[in-house]
């Protein structure tokens, strides 16, 4: 296992690479360094994925990099708590996490077994990714991922750690996928492969005592990703992913 360069593209990246990293650094700064905002490009010999997918080797996408010990303050406000009679969405600030964050809704197109359906699903999957880091609720993300997706597990645990253990929230940082030039690759047995560009917006991470000392600022970035997805029970789910270029 080795760490190459720190370039913006985080939990996703850490995730994409590895349960090995997770087992070796569980609970420590090593895992959280792969966190929430595209921040660490890891070249790691990860555990092998499903028989029809290649081993995961690197990961691009949003999470922060830890710098110190865990803060004791608790973020102000619940990510889903209502702060107005209308329950209107309230963006995160330096003093409070986002409130009334809209829960992603799986579009009908995303259930179609077609390339257009695959793209609609991938867009939805990234929405559940952002929702997990904006609220600490990983249920939609887990439901859109297979149980044996090691990268997905690391991402999910990263979001939970940020919220419940590190008492931290993010403001403007967000990971989005650009499917305008997405390419469908030849399928590998039961999985389908789609290449797409992932973009990370800059942002900061906060606690009730100020800017987080655990997570570095997300400076923004972009990477070319490959996703392996599977159609099961009339729904697509993410099986694996890997960074394949800048």
C-alpha positions as CSV (number, residue, x, y, z in Angstrom):
1,X,0.0,0.0,0.0
2,X,1.4,3.4,-0.8
3,X,0.2,7.0,-0.9
4,X,1.2,9.1,-3.9
5,X,0.2,12.7,-4.1
6,X,-2.3,14.9,-2.3
7,X,-4.5,16.4,-4.9
8,X,-8.1,17.3,-4.4
9,X,-10.3,14.3,-4.7
10,X,-11.1,12.6,-1.4
11,X,-13.4,10.1,0.5
12,X,-14.3,8.8,-2.9
13,X,-10.8,8.3,-3.6
14,X,-10.0,6.8,-0.3
15,X,-12.9,4.7,-0.7
16,X,-12.2,3.7,-4.2
17,X,-9.2,2.2,-3.0
18,X,-9.5,0.4,-0.2
19,X,-10.7,-1.8,2.5
20,X,-7.0,-2.6,3.0
21,X,-6.4,0.9,4.1
22,X,-9.5,0.8,6.2
23,X,-8.4,-2.3,8.0
24,X,-4.9,-1.0,8.6
25,X,-5.8,2.5,9.7
26,X,-9.3,2.0,11.2
27,X,-10.4,4.9,13.3
28,X,-7.1,6.9,12.8
29,X,-6.1,9.9,10.8
30,X,-5.1,7.7,7.9
31,X,-8.7,6.8,7.1
32,X,-10.1,10.2,7.7
33,X,-7.5,11.8,5.5
34,X,-9.4,10.3,2.6
35,X,-12.5,12.0,3.6
36,X,-14.9,14.5,2.3
37,X,-13.7,16.7,-0.3
38,X,-11.5,15.5,-3.1
39,X,-8.3,15.5,-1.2
40,X,-6.1,12.5,-1.5
41,X,-5.1,10.5,-4.5
42,X,-4.1,7.1,-3.2
43,X,-2.4,4.5,-5.1
44,X,-3.2,1.4,-3.1
45,X,-3.2,-2.3,-3.7
46,X,-6.8,-2.7,-2.6
47,X,-8.6,-6.0,-2.0
48,X,-10.1,-7.5,-5.1
49,X,-13.6,-6.7,-6.1
50,X,-16.3,-8.9,-7.7
51,X,-14.8,-11.6,-10.0
52,X,-15.9,-9.7,-13.0
53,X,-14.4,-6.4,-11.9
54,X,-10.7,-5.3,-11.7
55,X,-9.1,-4.7,-8.4
56,X,-9.6,-1.2,-7.1
57,X,-6.4,0.9,-7.3
58,X,-7.2,4.5,-6.6
59,X,-10.1,6.8,-5.7
60,X,-11.3,10.3,-6.7
61,X,-13.9,12.3,-4.9
62,X,-14.8,14.4,-1.9
63,X,-13.5,14.2,1.7
64,X,-11.4,16.2,4.0
65,X,-7.9,15.6,5.4
66,X,-7.5,15.3,9.1
67,X,-5.0,17.5,10.9
68,X,-5.5,17.1,14.6
69,X,-7.4,15.2,17.3
70,X,-11.2,15.0,17.2
71,X,-13.1,18.1,18.3
72,X,-15.4,17.8,21.3
73,X,-18.0,20.4,20.2
74,X,-21.2,19.3,18.5
75,X,-22.3,20.9,15.2
76,X,-25.1,23.4,15.7
77,X,-28.4,22.2,14.4
78,X,-29.5,18.9,12.9
79,X,-28.9,18.4,9.2
80,X,-32.6,17.6,8.7
81,X,-34.1,19.8,11.5
82,X,-36.7,22.3,10.4
83,X,-35.6,25.9,11.0
84,X,-38.6,27.6,9.3
85,X,-42.4,27.0,9.1
86,X,-41.9,26.2,5.4
87,X,-39.2,23.7,6.0
88,X,-37.2,25.4,3.3
89,X,-33.7,24.3,2.5
90,X,-31.1,26.3,4.4
91,X,-27.5,26.1,3.1
92,X,-24.6,25.4,5.5
93,X,-22.6,28.2,6.9
94,X,-19.6,28.6,9.2
95,X,-21.9,28.4,12.2
96,X,-24.5,25.8,11.2
97,X,-24.8,22.7,9.0
98,X,-27.3,22.7,6.2
99,X,-30.9,22.2,7.2
100,X,-33.8,20.5,5.5
101,X,-31.6,19.0,2.9
102,X,-33.8,17.5,0.1
103,X,-33.6,13.8,0.1
104,X,-32.5,12.4,-3.4
105,X,-35.3,10.8,-5.3
106,X,-34.5,8.0,-7.8
107,X,-35.9,9.1,-11.2
108,X,-37.9,6.6,-13.2
109,X,-35.3,6.7,-16.0
110,X,-32.7,5.5,-13.6
111,X,-34.5,2.1,-13.4
112,X,-34.3,1.5,-17.1
113,X,-31.8,-1.1,-18.3
114,X,-30.2,1.1,-20.9
115,X,-27.3,3.5,-21.2
116,X,-29.6,6.5,-20.5
117,X,-30.8,4.6,-17.5
118,X,-27.2,4.0,-16.3
119,X,-26.4,7.7,-16.6
120,X,-29.5,8.7,-14.7
121,X,-28.6,6.3,-12.0
122,X,-25.0,7.5,-11.7
123,X,-26.2,11.1,-11.4
124,X,-28.6,9.9,-8.6
125,X,-25.8,7.9,-6.9
126,X,-23.7,11.0,-6.6
127,X,-26.6,12.9,-5.2
128,X,-26.9,10.3,-2.4
129,X,-23.2,10.7,-1.9
130,X,-23.6,14.4,-1.3
131,X,-26.6,13.8,0.8
132,X,-24.7,11.5,3.1
133,X,-22.0,14.1,3.7
134,X,-24.5,17.0,4.1
135,X,-26.7,15.2,6.6
136,X,-24.9,12.1,8.0
137,X,-27.7,10.0,6.6
138,X,-26.2,7.2,4.5
139,X,-29.3,5.1,3.9
140,X,-30.0,6.3,0.3
141,X,-26.3,5.9,-0.6
142,X,-26.1,2.4,0.8
143,X,-29.3,1.4,-1.0
144,X,-27.8,2.5,-4.3
145,X,-24.6,0.5,-3.7
146,X,-24.0,-3.3,-3.5
147,X,-23.2,-4.8,-0.1
148,X,-19.8,-5.9,-1.3
149,X,-18.7,-2.5,-2.7
150,X,-15.6,-1.9,-0.5
151,X,-15.2,1.7,-1.7
152,X,-18.9,2.5,-1.0
153,X,-18.4,1.1,2.6
154,X,-15.5,3.4,3.2
155,X,-17.4,6.4,1.9
156,X,-20.4,5.6,4.1
157,X,-18.3,5.2,7.2
158,X,-16.5,8.4,6.4
159,X,-19.7,10.4,6.3
160,X,-20.8,8.9,9.6
161,X,-17.4,9.5,11.3
162,X,-17.4,13.1,10.1
163,X,-20.8,13.7,11.7
164,X,-20.9,11.6,14.8
165,X,-17.3,11.3,15.9
166,X,-15.6,14.4,14.5
167,X,-18.7,16.6,14.9
168,X,-17.9,18.3,11.7
169,X,-19.9,19.6,8.7
170,X,-19.0,21.1,5.3
171,X,-20.3,24.3,3.7
172,X,-19.9,24.7,-0.1
173,X,-17.9,21.6,-0.9
174,X,-19.8,19.2,-3.2
175,X,-19.0,16.4,-5.6
176,X,-20.8,16.3,-9.0
177,X,-20.6,14.1,-12.0
178,X,-20.5,15.4,-15.6
179,X,-22.2,12.9,-17.9
180,X,-22.1,15.0,-21.1
181,X,-19.1,13.0,-22.4
182,X,-19.9,9.8,-20.5
183,X,-18.8,6.6,-22.3
184,X,-20.2,3.1,-22.0
185,X,-17.5,0.4,-22.0
186,X,-18.1,-3.2,-23.0
187,X,-19.7,-5.0,-20.0
188,X,-17.8,-7.4,-17.8
189,X,-20.1,-10.3,-17.2
190,X,-23.0,-9.1,-15.2
191,X,-21.6,-5.6,-14.5
192,X,-21.8,-2.6,-16.8
193,X,-19.0,0.0,-17.1
194,X,-19.4,3.7,-17.5
195,X,-16.6,6.4,-17.6
196,X,-17.5,9.9,-16.5
197,X,-15.9,13.1,-15.2
198,X,-16.2,13.9,-11.5
199,X,-15.8,17.5,-10.3
200,X,-15.3,18.7,-6.7
201,X,-16.3,22.2,-5.6
202,X,-14.1,24.0,-3.0
203,X,-15.3,24.4,0.5
204,X,-14.5,24.4,4.2
205,X,-15.3,22.2,7.2
206,X,-16.6,23.5,10.5
207,X,-17.4,22.7,14.1
208,X,-19.1,24.9,16.7
209,X,-15.7,26.2,17.7
210,X,-14.8,27.4,14.2
211,X,-13.1,26.0,11.2
212,X,-12.2,22.3,11.7
213,X,-8.7,21.4,12.7
214,X,-9.3,17.9,11.6
215,X,-10.1,18.5,7.9
216,X,-8.2,20.5,5.4
217,X,-10.1,22.8,3.1
218,X,-11.4,21.3,-0.1
219,X,-9.7,23.3,-2.9
220,X,-11.7,21.8,-5.7
221,X,-10.6,19.4,-8.5
222,X,-11.6,17.1,-11.3
223,X,-10.9,13.5,-12.3
224,X,-12.0,10.9,-14.8
225,X,-13.7,8.0,-13.1
226,X,-14.8,4.6,-14.1
227,X,-17.8,3.0,-12.4
228,X,-19.0,-0.6,-12.4
229,X,-22.7,-0.9,-11.9
230,X,-25.0,-3.8,-11.8
231,X,-28.7,-4.2,-12.6
232,X,-30.4,-6.2,-9.8
233,X,-34.1,-6.4,-8.9
234,X,-35.0,-3.9,-11.6
235,X,-32.5,-1.3,-10.2
236,X,-28.9,-0.3,-10.8
237,X,-26.4,-0.3,-8.0
238,X,-22.8,0.7,-7.8
239,X,-20.4,-2.3,-7.5
240,X,-17.0,-0.6,-7.8
241,X,-15.2,2.6,-9.1
242,X,-11.7,3.8,-9.9
243,X,-9.9,6.9,-11.0
244,X,-8.6,6.4,-14.5
245,X,-7.3,9.9,-15.4
246,X,-7.3,13.6,-14.7
